[in-house]
Amino acid sequence: MKPRSLLFVLSITVSTAVLAQTSSTVNIQVSNQINQQAGVNGRLQLPMSTSFQLAPWGYDFFVTMPGAVAPLNTLDPFHTRVQVINASIPLTAPDTWDFTQLNTLFDTIQTTGDHSPEFQIGTAPAFLSDSNGYILPASFPAFAQMSANLVRYYNTGGFTDAGNFFQSPMPYPVTWWGIFNEPNGNGLTSQQYVDLYNTVVPAMAQADPTIKFLAVELSDYGTQSESYLPAFVSGVTAPVDVLATHFYSSCNQKDTDAQVLSTVPGFVSEVQNIYSQLASNPSLAGVPVWVTENNVNADYDIGNNMSACNPGQTFVTDVRGTSPFFAAWRSLVFASLGEAGTQALYHWSFGVDQQYGEIDPSANPYLSYWVDYYLSHWLPSPPGQDILQTTASGCCLWTYNGGNPMGLDTHTLAARNPDGSVVILMSNHAVAAVTDNNGPGTVRDFTLDLSALGTFSSATLLHLDATTPSTGPVPQQLPPAAQMQVVIEGYGAALLRLSNASPVLPATGVANAASYASGAVAPGEIVSLFGSAIGPPNPASLVLTNPVLVANALEGLQVLFDGVPAPVLYASAGQVNVVVPYAVAGESATEVQVEYLGALSPPVSLPVAATAPGIFTLDASGAGPGAILNAANNSVNSASNPVAPGDWVSIFATGAGATTPAGVDGLLPAGPSYNANASVTVTIGGFNCPLNYQGAAPGLVSGVLQINAQVPAGVTPGPSVPVMVGIGGVNAQSGVTLAVGAAL
């Protein structure tokens, strides 16, 4: 865990839950109507993520565990959170900076997931803090200057301090910034936090006006939002993009399963309270609530094997964070918070601990990893889903506080995707005995009435429970029916997907997006995939995960090359355009799969070549007038706007392969850069052309090659002069033309 006030969660009032069991069957009727009162105006908008702590004891995580990169990429977290604290804050003394620890961890995280992590400036440097490690109010201006320089380090070309220049070695800017960690447990009164935020955020925004801010990141035990947030909501004047909070169900491993589970309704109440407070300030009314830390137990070893939350007690690892109990608890939290309108849910943390982690010390996934993976992949946001009305009856009442009812000891969430498929999440958190601590749970039989949904051609079921292998659950194909039954034998969750189509990508369905030639693919090549049900029913164009990076997911779609997600430029049900990841360089073949809304197409194996050139054309047919600019005024070349012999043109192509420096997936280069390693040749009208540039096209996605060529003086003028491009000895398609006018 992380240093925080020992008051954290100590004030939670938990009480023994009582299970009233009569049978094991719960009856669920799923309506075709949207529950407009749930979620965000009836929609589940709950992307999922994970967290890292950047501190002196863990900054070398990827150095000691390089195998962790692959499962992190596969998890594909939303804006991975990195909490930077203690001596890992790079400002170590006035005018003294050391980015070693920060770069060691953060650089790798920037290359994973959506390549756009949240940088939480978790604490202040020691010299700006008191003897307890709490920031001094008099230090707020210096903390603001430090924070602004961190923005400059990543986003605006670096900064100079005391004659020394500092700039990130990475090409990725940082868009999301968290301003302090759990201020209510780290020495700041609510008014002091308002003062801090109003001082720091304007300084950072001045350094880069495009960045976004997460406020508060509250340690929310009990009713902290009610007591801590009013001052912020009424007094904040700086921009707020997200109001964040943290939820743990316990700080004592001795708490029973029933006690831990009984806290989840309190999470919902707190989210509702936060939204209510935000609505009271018109400038905050549209701000989403994110839960940027979440797990079963917040306790940790404070030193000498002592509990941080329970003074005098030996710390005991609470394995409920990775056991089948977690599957029941986390799925309940996911559904409950999603229905309450929470718009992001983060796991604390990715690391290697059975209490908190998602992978073990050998980088093998715990069950907690698979729970988060399938919740985020089968219910992805974006695009999000419509929450359908459900009615539950039968077994069994879940009560607490001496018998106050909390509904059934199961939870069912039904959600409809944009393509009409429906996913049903069933959570079984029924305890076998009220004294259980990491018990087995008990059986629940979900009898589903799906008749209102119409008919489906396929049904896929998977379980996340004690039966789940370490390699992940094995989806089971079932015959779809109006009435279906799912049995969860103990603590755990199940996901049932009903659909009428699954993504299919034929082996011949991958072609160069400029020439439409099929065959081998090259690193950085823009390709078109043609298939069925491979993307959203309504076409979608690329989105940026930060100002200079194309996202590798679009409306629930990902295209994987050997498991590496590709930047997505366009997506529809029948055609998808992506950029082949540069990671395929040096491979003889690559395995391609389309994942849409969690459903995977059968893999297709494609050969890999060093280059696979294609020239873009104006009508995107692969033939005729090329997508070529007259360099004199950057106007589009055409029969009515020809280029004169001796003048220069810019030709746009793809499939040039590896670059120097190494190409970055999805990057929008700001200027001429990333030169092609392979030799490039151009002929116009059969004449060889002088070239003065062959590299990235500024402002266009990495993988588009711009070639600046001079039209030879001997070219015969005409509206359709042939153009040929060769890269690495391989020619692009023929039939591309250029309009050449008479010499001036």
Secondary structure, 3 states (H helix, E strand, C coil): CCCCCCCCCCCCCCCCCEEECCCCEEEEEEEEEECCCCCECCEECCCEEEEEEECCCCCCHHHHCHHHHHHHHHHCCCCCEEEECHHHCCEEECCEECCHHHHHHHHHHHCCCCCCCEEEECCCCHHHECCCCCECHHHHHHHHHHHHHHHHHHHCCCEEECCEEECCCCCCCCCEEEECCCHHHCCCCHHHHHHHHHHHHHHHHHHCCCCEEEEEEEECCCCHHHHHHHHHHHHCCCCCCEEEEEEEEECCCCCCHHHHHCCHHHHHHHHHHHHHHHHCCHHHCCCCEEEEEEEEECCCEEECCEECCCCCCECCCCHHHCCHHHHHHHHHHHHHHHHCCCCCEEECCCCCCCCCCCECCCCCECHHHHHHHHHHHHCCCCCCEEEEEEEEEECCEEEECCCEEEEECEEEEEEECCCCCEEEEEEECCCCCCCCCCCCCCCEEEEEECHHHCCCCEEEEEEEECCCCCCCCCCEEECCCCEEEEEECCCEEEEEEEECCCCECCCCCEEECCCCCECCECCCCEEEEECECCCCCCCEECCEEECCEECCCECCEEEEECCEECCEEEECCCEEEEECCHHHCCCCEEEEEEEECCEECCCEEEEECCCCCEECECCCCCCEEECEEECCCCEECECCECECCCCEEEEEEECCCCEECCCCCCECCCCCCCEECCCEEEEECCEECCEEEEEECCCCCCCEEEEEEECCCCCCCEEEEEEEEEECCEECCCCEEEEECCCC
